[in-house]
Amino acid sequence: MADIIIRLERYAATGTLAVPRELNDLRDGIREIKVGDVRLPFFDVPGSVANAIRLTSGFLKKSWQTPRGYIDEAIWVRKEDLAS
């Protein structure tokens, strides 16, 4: 858990992480923070005063690629958030 918090704090402070070791661009504005086998899909919240991000889910990596279902879920959450 501490490693996850460290990565999130570093991303908040710098706006980036080491690519592709700690951060991946997935698709349609969705990115992924990587901490060991943990993957955290997220997107930047546009217009946020604090440059906030929204984590959409978290999962343990079991294959080489991020499962499509997690990416699709993150895209759906992003669209819902942007529509509100």
C-alpha positions as CSV (number, residue, x, y, z in Angstrom):
1,M,0.0,0.0,0.0
2,A,2.8,2.4,0.8
3,D,4.3,1.9,-2.7
4,I,0.9,2.9,-4.2
5,I,0.7,6.0,-2.1
6,I,4.3,7.0,-3.0
7,R,3.5,6.6,-6.8
8,L,0.3,8.6,-6.5
9,E,2.1,11.4,-4.5
10,R,4.9,11.5,-7.1
11,Y,2.4,11.7,-9.9
12,A,0.6,14.5,-8.1
13,A,3.8,16.5,-7.6
14,T,5.3,16.0,-11.0
15,G,2.5,15.0,-13.4
16,T,4.4,12.1,-14.7
17,L,6.1,8.8,-13.7
18,A,8.7,6.6,-15.4
19,V,7.3,5.3,-18.6
20,P,6.7,2.4,-19.2
21,R,7.9,1.0,-15.8
22,E,5.4,3.0,-13.6
23,L,3.0,4.6,-16.1
24,N,1.2,3.5,-19.3
25,D,-1.1,5.3,-21.7
26,L,-3.9,3.0,-22.4
27,R,-6.6,4.6,-24.7
28,D,-9.1,7.5,-24.8
29,G,-7.5,9.5,-22.1
30,I,-7.1,6.5,-19.8
31,R,-3.7,5.9,-18.2
32,E,-2.5,3.3,-15.8
33,I,-0.2,3.5,-12.7
34,K,1.8,0.3,-12.2
35,V,3.0,-0.8,-8.8
36,G,4.4,-4.3,-8.8
37,D,1.5,-6.5,-10.0
38,V,-1.1,-3.9,-9.0
39,R,-2.6,-1.8,-11.9
40,L,-4.6,1.4,-11.3
41,P,-6.4,2.8,-14.3
42,F,-7.2,6.5,-14.0
43,F,-7.8,9.7,-15.9
44,D,-7.1,13.4,-15.3
45,V,-10.1,15.4,-14.2
46,P,-10.4,18.4,-16.5
47,G,-10.9,21.8,-15.0
48,S,-9.9,20.5,-11.5
49,V,-8.4,23.2,-9.4
50,A,-6.0,20.7,-7.8
51,N,-5.2,18.8,-11.0
52,A,-7.1,15.8,-9.6
53,I,-7.1,12.3,-11.0
54,R,-9.9,9.8,-10.8
55,L,-8.9,6.2,-10.1
56,T,-11.5,4.0,-11.8
57,S,-10.6,0.6,-10.5
58,G,-7.7,-1.5,-9.4
59,F,-6.6,-5.0,-10.2
60,L,-3.8,-7.5,-10.0
61,K,-1.9,-8.1,-13.2
62,K,-2.4,-11.7,-14.5
63,S,-1.4,-11.2,-18.1
64,W,0.9,-9.2,-20.3
65,Q,-1.8,-6.7,-21.4
66,T,-4.3,-4.8,-19.4
67,P,-7.7,-6.7,-19.8
68,R,-10.0,-4.9,-22.1
69,G,-12.8,-4.9,-19.5
70,Y,-10.9,-2.7,-17.2
71,I,-10.1,-0.2,-19.9
72,D,-13.7,-0.2,-21.1
73,E,-14.9,0.4,-17.5
74,A,-12.5,3.3,-17.1
75,I,-13.6,4.8,-20.4
76,W,-17.3,4.5,-19.3
77,V,-16.6,6.1,-15.9
78,R,-14.7,9.0,-17.7
79,K,-17.6,9.6,-20.1
80,E,-20.1,9.6,-17.2
81,D,-17.9,12.1,-15.2
82,L,-17.4,14.4,-18.2
83,A,-21.1,14.4,-19.0
84,S,-22.0,15.6,-15.5
